[in-house]
Amino acid sequence: MRDRLDAAWVKGDWEAADTILFEAKAGPEWTEDLAVKRYAANVNQATAELKAGRFSSAEKWFNSALRINANGGEAKLGLQQVEQGMREQVRREA
């Protein structure tokens, strides 16, 4: 599991990393550091979606990160950026 996770992490394949970590959560290898990694993978995927202008997807990933760590400052800030991006998009399209 850790080799697959490391490979996904190096590639920046955050969605794959999240899937690997989600599957590992039910197993004996699960540790608190993996929960931290899963939070980071969700925030990283959300940030990539945000930068690409995919606000709905970014919002989903940031909310997923907050379900992992309700106090996650990065995810909370990211949701604010999503809202701002959505408002700017609506203004541009008006």
Summary of the structure (lengths in Angstrom):
residues: 94
radius of gyration: 14.4
end to end distance: 48.1
largest distance: 52.7
contacts: 272
relative contact order: 0.12
helix: 81%
strand: 0%
